[in-house]
Amino acid sequence: MSTGTMPETAWKKREETPVSDETIRLIDTYWRAANYLSVGQIYLLDNPLVRTPLTIDDIKPRLLGHWGTTPGLNFMYAHMNRAIQERDLNTIYIIGPGHGGPGLVASAYLDGTYSEVYHDIEQDEAGIKRLFKQFSFPGGIPSHVAPETPGSIHEGGELGYALSHAYGAAFDNPDLLVMAVVGDGEAETGPLATSWHSNKWIDPVQDGVVLPILHLNGYKIANPTVLDRIPQDELLDLFKGYGHTPYLVEGGFDGEDPIAVHKRYAEVLDAALNQIAEIKAQAAAGTLEGRAKWPMIILRTPKGWTCPPVIDGVQVENTWRAHQVPLANARDTPEHTALLEGWLKSYRPEELFDDEGRPVPDAVAIAPKGDRRMSANPIANGGLIRKDLRLRDWREFGVDVPSPGATSNEATRVLGDWLAKVIEDNPNNFRIFGPDETASNRLAPPVYTATDKQFAGEIWPIDEHIARVGRVMEVLSEHQCEGWLEGYLLTGRHGLFTSYEAFIHIVDSMFNQHAKWLKVTREIPWRRSISSLNYLLSSHVWRQDHNGFSHQDPGFIDHVVNKSADVVRVYLPFDANTLLSTYDHCLRSVDYVNVVVAGKQPQPNLLTVDEAVRHMTRGLGIFEWAGSEKPGEEPDVVLAAAGDIPTLEVLAASEILQKAIPDLKVRVVNVVDLMKLQPEDEHPHGLSDRDYDAIFTVDKPVIFAYHGYPWLIHRLTYRRNGHGTLHVRGYKEEGTTTTPFDMVMRNDLDRYHLVIDAIDRVPGLAERYAGLRQEMVDARLTARLYAYEHGEDIPEVAKWAWKGGANANINDTGGDND
Amino acid sequence: MSTGTMPETAWKKREETPVSDETIRLIDTYWRAANYLSVGQIYLLDNPLVRTPLTIDDIKPRLLGHWGTTPGLNFMYAHMNRAIQERDLNTIYIIGPGHGGPGLVASAYLDGTYSEVYHDIEQDEAGIKRLFKQFSFPGGIPSHVAPETPGSIHEGGELGYALSHAYGAAFDNPDLLVMAVVGDGEAETGPLATSWHSNKWIDPVQDGVVLPILHLNGYKIANPTVLDRIPQDELLDLFKGYGHTPYLVEGGFDGEDPIAVHKRYAEVLDAALNQIAEIKAQAAAGTLEGRAKWPMIILRTPKGWTCPPVIDGVQVENTWRAHQVPLANARDTPEHTALLEGWLKSYRPEELFDDEGRPVPDAVAIAPKGDRRMSANPIANGGLIRKDLRLRDWREFGVDVPSPGATSNEATRVLGDWLAKVIEDNPNNFRIFGPDETASNRLAPPVYTATDKQFAGEIWPIDEHIARVGRVMEVLSEHQCEGWLEGYLLTGRHGLFTSYEAFIHIVDSMFNQHAKWLKVTREIPWRRSISSLNYLLSSHVWRQDHNGFSHQDPGFIDHVVNKSADVVRVYLPFDANTLLSTYDHCLRSVDYVNVVVAGKQPQPNLLTVDEAVRHMTRGLGIFEWAGSEKPGEEPDVVLAAAGDIPTLEVLAASEILQKAIPDLKVRVVNVVDLMKLQPEDEHPHGLSDRDYDAIFTVDKPVIFAYHGYPWLIHRLTYRRNGHGTLHVRGYKEEGTTTTPFDMVMRNDLDRYHLVIDAIDRVPGLAERYAGLRQEMVDARLTARLYAYEHGEDIPEVAKWAWKGGANANINDTGGDND
């Protein structure tokens, strides 16, 4: 594997002379070898070089794989190899089509990378046999281009993210060329359809180049593809409309000699790469006018190209029937077995592999060497080149907290001050991604003291903080933000994604795929650690006064905790200092997904910097200053909170209880690191039962005010002692357009209801404090009536009147827009 | 409101003469009235007609709304009103931009619909005051075009689905015109970007017409929009590439007189509508060549058009600063209050409303009457025109089950036979939507005996089951499938969505919005019930042999059950007859989201038709035939299952236990309706504690084999008696490419492990049956080693050898492609 040095590229133009016949021959030889190795992976258990007649015992009993996309991928790979060698290009690939695994594995095997990272798969007949057997086989490798595939940063599983990942890899890699293959099936997905516009965010000086190749092979599982069934002028208009210069090549139909197709494609690839070199040169010289109209290639070849054209009298090649395994029953009749043998031999393996089964020199002549191999490019194993961020001591950015609640801040704005320094100190490997919400989430204005929003579209004089280069990437597509960030992280850099809490569900499935990627890479020794994927969900369920019910959903946390405990972390900081501490931790961590939910409105500051350090180190703890228990005594009731709004309601409830019931021993607990609640054998952060009991008691009523859906707290704690006395309040899908306090009331999370809960659950209180209980009921009614008449919350709750603190006004609405 | 009759449209062409100055004046008058009412909603608590000087008490204390998009929406609405009247068009609107609520509410108020459905909001000054106050106010209406807005089937909350909904509404409504406004912010989302291709699925004879209007007002929350910042030739190429005929209008900049803009837009709208009429006429005559290049309009106007251009010396109109509330502090200084008053008066309210506050005739002259009003079109209140499906008795399609497991079927194929009849019997109001998986999920071939896949792109001779019209809608975009289906249901029709279980997460957020829509509409008396949204997730987590880890995720169920219990239902049928019964129920139901998870591979049939009826009626039950308890006796252990694969493993485990431990009383329970597990006060389907205890016992060990993430079962049952003895096995994110049985083993859901669980949990067994336990451990190892060597499962488990049944072969792989 690579040594981890960052390669450079001189963007050379190539003379416009045809590629020599000899080079074309070598491309074709490589292509045949890759195709042979691909077919072998799908079908063969044994007899890998077909040196004896194929028998059914040589064939896998269950044929699990896909041929359709593979010959085209091998074709593009072979040609890019030629270009890399000739131009000394620094290139990685992104393979969008699903199930392209065999092709990319074949190329990694041919260029030697595969044997370097998997020592038992040598370049000999025994190695080929193992290579073949492991494919889509128990204990082996998946059918997709996957984490196991050297050179990949993109799994060909779920479709739609090829270009987003490609552009994410290209940002801040000015010498990188990303060959991004988009399948015409994938092209129908929404995320892919918008990702063509990524070219509006590329700076030709600072960033690398993405060369998209739309592979039109015409069919999906059972249908033709849309882009293959529109007139050619529409197809070309579409890509011009996306701002590209499209180049169209087609061939291989009706038995056309592949050599002719190689020649046409080589010419087009050279033209596209020359155009790229020209753009790069102009950009470097400062002579580029306007936005570059980067090239893209449309390659139209038959689906399943080079497989038996007709099987059992039915056309297979160039139809959807070639999508998966063309000879699904290769073991069932001698005719089918013979057909498979003929297919394998059509690549002339005897010309491709020597007696030991090693690829002959001609078969691999076109492949580059060392780090220039796409399979071995260190950029595609991002941890190899990842450098830790330079981070200022967040404590210097912390806010003063003379006493809990004495001051208040918009926590995200304070975080913005610190992030501005992260940007200054890390000018080339840290970016912030978001769907037009950096300002709304109040990281700005601070971050715009250090950077701008990058945009390659037209910039007008009225625009603010928009420039050709910048560290903030905004596009109104959560898919794009997520995909760009993933691509950026997977190539060894750092970043975060700020979004609305409700709409982060848009990327639920992308999160799934990334979390699965991280889980799998933990078990692949040659994959190095990459920076964690950090979310900042700052316009959250409790503060959607502008937006209402459609914007209220705290369920992303529930979604995330379904994934492997090794990979996911959830934090609910409640003020400026705890948010700073949380993000300092997140930006240092690797191989996790960190979900941070924190409001953007003014909130009382509760902990000093030092207290925040201690609280965050533990992940949860008792706020002695907010309760009324005596040292060494057990409390009568535990009021616990996770989340900023629940924490304030718990503090207010505790104050009411203490005033009204002086002899009641109230404990106030705050949980910032949600995974602490899980048993220690289920999550690495999980608290031991002993520690859990010390905080929550084993039998006292616990009233738990939680940011999200209440059942998650039950799920995390159902094995705990005292789970029977745990009562959780949270968002129960009662939402509307109303005031902040009315929102917590609608979900019974408000201070008054928490007091009622305590009265109802602490033995003896219900009888003794029926009057207080009624007062609470009345207070709720009063608060609601006031809100419905005046459109704002009553001063008593709007001013979080608590321990005498003058602080945040929840009637503030500024910036909560969308 | 409407009487519910389906209107017809004659697609008339209009002479190409300019619209008269008088008509233009009336359009402008209407526009001013709509704008006035929009501004009033955002700002005013009182003094609605500004008949006395505005004071701060007239202004809402918290200004929660958005002006930016509204004047453009009012403009398009006013012009469409004119066209509807002139051409007698049957038209609904879809408003994509977020926060367009005030505009559409204003128009519904002007044309009288609003007062018809909300009787307290009359057309007089008191009514206007109430109209204004309720907007974005506690107890009032949201800022978006919402369920509360008459005429809407689309919430302007989450962005991206305007066109998908519009096309869904147009399918099978040949006389319908859908004016679909796409914001240039929304246009950046993935789902929207691909939805322009919906025109490749419209049949000009059978379906209605969508007229997309891209509203380029240039800015999002804090950024310019991409499509506003590309050269005009790219913009036009893009929409030509999408297969449209684009028409561009711009105006209103630099103080241009709106009258001039009205004239230009009226001319373009006429041209577009004439083109539509021409296409419709050609299609009816059978003379249309190829796919129609339907018109679309690009309207470029200033953001916040007609608001104060400059506030506090800063440009507001035509910038992102007009996005939300241009005068955010209208109460803070007399100057700002005066500016607001001047803004309101700029629309000349004294010319728009009479002394009582009623709109004067000129102000509403352009609005159509009755059902022609877009606010009152019955199609946008789909329940008004919804007709129940004609459904054959599913029992006639049931499979024979001489004894449990004696036969086996692919359940989805059997369902396909029944669905073919649903299609035959309901030729105009039922469709199946899916991302290229109808065949893979094995509803086909059967459904293709009754219909084809609809496609308006090029159709080639090699294609099968593809035609210009058909009931199956396939596009490789879950977003499109979901959006189309939602639009189809919301306009009174029926359908289902088949997808892979893992990738249905792609539409998590769309599901959220639809579930929220359903919840809200339950509380709106004039909204009528619509058909349920039915999912069929048939390529599920346990059978992804081709696809591996990236395709394994059963978490959609978890996501769904976070939503209101009134709205969501989850079913896990386990064989052909239970699947038929489930779908019969789903297609009859209204106002739910029904999630059905059912495998497509051959599975043993367990219940006869009659047994299935009984089991499905209860939703769960004891399989006496599979256990060994005696009537009247409590079992020693309960083996429960939910899901097809868990059910088989439980049956096999029960058989092993009975053979090995003859005196053990085993009860076998199956849960089809997952919501039965919830307490009855939490879900309408929830079982009473008494019934629950009768099935699960209060203290016996329950080994629960569940299809999905095990913690969901705990979440649903944690308040139940006996929860402490409940032990759940399910998918715990241990996935890979392997054999089916190895998959269940990896997650400890296999028969052998269930036997071990029983031994470990039934008191006394562990000591007495240590040998059996070891046998089970050995059997697991044997099974894994066999799979790793041979690539398939050992015959003992591959042939679900159980009660002597010869049945499904889990080594079957056919069709499990992707």
Contacts between the chains, C-beta under 8 A, distances in Angstrom:
chain1	res1	chain2	res2	distance
A	45	B	791	7.3
A	60	B	791	5.5
A	61	B	790	6.4
A	61	B	791	5.6
A	61	B	792	4.7
A	61	B	811	7.2
A	62	B	545	7.0
A	62	B	739	7.8
A	62	B	791	5.7
A	62	B	792	5.2
A	62	B	811	6.0
A	62	B	813	5.2
A	63	B	813	7.1
A	64	B	545	5.5
A	64	B	546	4.8
A	64	B	737	7.3
A	64	B	813	6.1
A	65	B	546	7.4
A	66	B	546	7.7
A	66	B	817	7.3
A	98	B	818	6.4
A	99	B	546	7.8
A	99	B	818	7.6
A	133	B	791	7.9
A	136	B	545	8.0
A	136	B	546	7.2
A	136	B	548	7.8
A	136	B	737	5.5
A	137	B	737	7.4
A	137	B	791	5.0
A	138	B	737	7.5
A	138	B	738	4.2
A	138	B	739	5.6
A	138	B	742	5.6
A	138	B	784	7.8
A	138	B	787	4.5
A	138	B	788	4.7
A	138	B	791	6.3
A	139	B	738	7.3
A	139	B	788	4.7
A	140	B	737	6.7
A	141	B	737	7.2
A	142	B	547	7.7
A	142	B	548	4.0
A	142	B	549	6.8
A	142	B	550	7.3
A	142	B	736	7.5
A	142	B	737	4.5
A	143	B	546	6.2
A	143	B	547	6.9
A	143	B	548	6.7
A	143	B	737	6.7
A	144	B	547	7.7
A	144	B	548	7.0
A	144	B	550	6.3
A	146	B	548	7.8
A	146	B	550	7.7
A	155	B	550	5.6
A	157	B	547	7.0
A	157	B	548	7.6
A	157	B	549	7.9
A	157	B	550	2.8
A	157	B	551	6.3
A	158	B	502	7.6
A	158	B	503	6.0
A	158	B	506	7.6
A	158	B	550	6.3
A	159	B	476	7.1
A	160	B	190	7.2
A	185	B	436	7.2
A	185	B	476	4.9
A	186	B	476	7.3
A	188	B	194	6.3
A	188	B	197	7.1
A	188	B	475	5.7
A	188	B	476	3.9
A	188	B	477	5.2
A	188	B	480	7.9
A	189	B	190	7.1
A	189	B	194	6.4
A	189	B	476	6.2
A	189	B	477	5.1
A	189	B	478	8.0
A	189	B	479	7.6
A	190	B	160	7.2
A	190	B	189	7.1
A	190	B	190	3.3
A	190	B	191	4.0
A	190	B	192	7.4
A	190	B	193	6.1
A	190	B	194	4.4
A	190	B	195	7.4
A	190	B	477	5.5
A	190	B	479	4.5
A	190	B	480	7.3
A	191	B	190	4.0
A	192	B	190	7.4
A	192	B	194	7.6
A	193	B	190	6.1
A	193	B	193	3.8
A	193	B	194	3.7
A	193	B	197	7.6
A	194	B	188	6.2
A	194	B	189	6.4
A	194	B	190	4.4
A	194	B	192	7.6
A	194	B	193	3.7
A	194	B	194	7.7
A	195	B	190	7.4
A	197	B	188	7.1
A	197	B	193	7.7
A	197	B	226	5.6
A	200	B	226	5.6
A	200	B	229	7.6
A	200	B	230	7.3
A	220	B	436	4.6
A	220	B	476	5.7
A	221	B	436	4.9
A	221	B	437	6.9
A	221	B	439	7.0
A	221	B	440	5.5
A	221	B	817	5.6
A	221	B	818	6.7
A	222	B	436	6.1
A	222	B	438	7.4
A	222	B	439	4.2
A	222	B	440	6.8
A	222	B	444	7.8
A	222	B	474	7.7
A	223	B	436	5.3
A	223	B	453	6.8
A	223	B	455	7.9
A	223	B	466	7.2
A	223	B	474	5.5
A	224	B	455	7.7
A	224	B	457	7.2
A	224	B	458	7.9
A	224	B	460	7.3
A	224	B	463	6.3
A	224	B	466	7.3
A	225	B	476	7.7
A	226	B	197	5.6
A	226	B	200	5.6
A	226	B	457	6.0
A	226	B	475	7.3
A	229	B	200	7.6
A	229	B	455	7.6
A	229	B	457	3.5
A	229	B	458	4.1
A	229	B	459	7.6
A	229	B	460	7.9
A	230	B	200	7.4
A	230	B	243	6.3
A	230	B	291	8.0
A	230	B	457	6.0
A	230	B	458	7.2
A	231	B	458	8.0
A	234	B	240	6.7
A	234	B	241	5.5
A	234	B	242	7.9
A	234	B	243	5.6
A	235	B	241	7.1
A	236	B	241	7.6
A	237	B	237	4.6
A	237	B	238	7.6
A	237	B	240	4.4
A	237	B	241	3.7
A	238	B	237	7.6
A	238	B	238	6.8
A	238	B	240	7.9
A	238	B	241	2.6
A	238	B	242	6.6
A	239	B	241	7.0
A	240	B	233	8.0
A	240	B	234	6.7
A	240	B	237	4.3
A	240	B	238	7.9
A	240	B	241	7.1
A	241	B	234	5.5
A	241	B	235	7.1
A	241	B	236	7.5
A	241	B	237	3.7
A	241	B	238	2.6
A	241	B	239	7.0
A	241	B	240	7.1
A	241	B	241	4.6
A	241	B	242	7.7
A	242	B	234	7.9
A	242	B	238	6.5
A	242	B	241	7.8
A	243	B	230	6.3
A	243	B	234	5.6
A	291	B	230	7.9
A	315	B	462	6.6
A	319	B	462	5.9
A	323	B	817	6.6
A	324	B	546	7.4
A	324	B	817	4.5
A	328	B	814	6.9
A	436	B	185	7.2
A	436	B	220	4.6
A	436	B	221	4.9
A	436	B	222	6.0
A	436	B	223	5.3
A	437	B	221	6.9
A	438	B	222	7.5
A	439	B	221	7.0
A	439	B	222	4.2
A	440	B	221	5.5
A	440	B	222	6.8
A	444	B	222	7.8
A	453	B	223	6.8
A	455	B	223	7.9
A	455	B	224	7.7
A	455	B	229	7.6
A	457	B	224	7.2
A	457	B	226	6.0
A	457	B	229	3.5
A	457	B	230	6.0
A	458	B	224	7.9
A	458	B	229	4.1
A	458	B	230	7.2
A	458	B	231	8.0
A	459	B	229	7.6
A	460	B	224	7.3
A	460	B	229	7.9
A	462	B	315	6.6
A	462	B	319	5.9
A	463	B	224	6.4
A	466	B	223	7.2
A	466	B	224	7.3
A	474	B	222	7.8
A	474	B	223	5.5
A	475	B	188	5.7
A	475	B	226	7.2
A	476	B	159	7.0
A	476	B	185	4.9
A	476	B	186	7.3
A	476	B	188	3.9
A	476	B	189	6.2
A	476	B	220	5.7
A	476	B	225	7.7
A	477	B	188	5.2
A	477	B	189	5.1
A	477	B	190	5.6
A	478	B	189	8.0
A	479	B	189	7.7
A	479	B	190	4.5
A	480	B	188	7.9
A	480	B	190	7.3
A	502	B	158	7.6
A	502	B	509	7.7
A	502	B	512	7.4
A	503	B	158	6.0
A	503	B	509	6.3
A	505	B	508	4.6
A	505	B	509	3.9
A	505	B	512	6.1
A	505	B	559	7.9
A	506	B	158	7.6
A	506	B	508	7.7
A	506	B	509	4.7
A	508	B	505	4.6
A	508	B	506	7.8
A	508	B	508	4.3
A	508	B	509	7.2
A	508	B	559	7.3
A	509	B	502	7.7
A	509	B	503	6.3
A	509	B	505	3.9
A	509	B	506	4.7
A	509	B	508	7.2
A	512	B	502	7.4
A	512	B	505	6.1
A	512	B	553	5.7
A	512	B	555	7.8
A	513	B	550	6.1
A	516	B	549	5.6
A	516	B	550	6.0
A	516	B	735	7.9
A	519	B	733	7.4
A	520	B	549	6.7
A	545	B	62	7.0
A	545	B	64	5.4
A	545	B	136	8.0
A	546	B	64	4.9
A	546	B	65	7.4
A	546	B	66	7.7
A	546	B	99	7.8
A	546	B	136	7.3
A	546	B	143	6.3
A	546	B	324	7.4
A	547	B	142	7.7
A	547	B	143	7.0
A	547	B	144	7.7
A	547	B	157	7.1
A	548	B	136	7.9
A	548	B	142	4.0
A	548	B	143	6.7
A	548	B	144	7.0
A	548	B	146	7.8
A	548	B	157	7.6
A	549	B	142	6.8
A	549	B	157	7.9
A	549	B	516	5.6
A	549	B	520	6.7
A	550	B	142	7.3
A	550	B	144	6.3
A	550	B	146	7.7
A	550	B	155	5.6
A	550	B	157	2.8
A	550	B	158	6.2
A	550	B	513	6.1
A	550	B	516	6.0
A	551	B	157	6.3
A	553	B	512	5.7
A	553	B	562	7.9
A	555	B	512	7.8
A	555	B	559	6.6
A	555	B	562	4.8
A	558	B	558	6.4
A	558	B	559	7.5
A	558	B	562	6.2
A	559	B	505	7.9
A	559	B	508	7.3
A	559	B	555	6.5
A	559	B	558	7.4
A	559	B	559	6.3
A	562	B	553	7.9
A	562	B	555	4.8
A	562	B	558	6.2
A	562	B	709	5.3
A	562	B	733	7.2
A	563	B	733	6.1
A	564	B	733	5.0
A	709	B	562	5.3
A	711	B	715	4.9
A	714	B	714	7.8
A	714	B	715	6.3
A	714	B	718	5.3
A	715	B	711	4.9
A	715	B	714	6.3
A	715	B	715	5.1
A	718	B	714	5.3
A	718	B	718	5.4
A	718	B	723	7.7
A	723	B	718	7.7
A	733	B	519	7.4
A	733	B	562	7.2
A	733	B	563	6.1
A	733	B	564	5.0
A	735	B	516	7.9
A	736	B	142	7.5
A	737	B	64	7.3
A	737	B	136	5.5
A	737	B	137	7.4
A	737	B	138	7.5
A	737	B	140	6.8
A	737	B	141	7.1
A	737	B	142	4.5
A	737	B	143	6.7
A	738	B	138	4.1
A	738	B	139	7.3
A	739	B	62	7.8
A	739	B	138	5.6
A	742	B	138	5.6
A	784	B	138	7.8
A	787	B	138	4.5
A	788	B	138	4.8
A	788	B	139	4.7
A	790	B	61	6.4
A	791	B	45	7.3
A	791	B	60	5.5
A	791	B	61	5.6
A	791	B	62	5.7
A	791	B	133	8.0
A	791	B	137	5.1
A	791	B	138	6.4
A	792	B	61	4.8
A	792	B	62	5.3
A	811	B	61	7.2
A	811	B	62	6.1
A	813	B	62	5.2
A	813	B	63	7.1
A	813	B	64	6.1
A	814	B	328	6.9
A	817	B	66	7.3
A	817	B	221	5.7
A	817	B	323	6.6
A	817	B	324	4.4
A	818	B	98	6.5
A	818	B	99	7.6
A	818	B	221	6.7
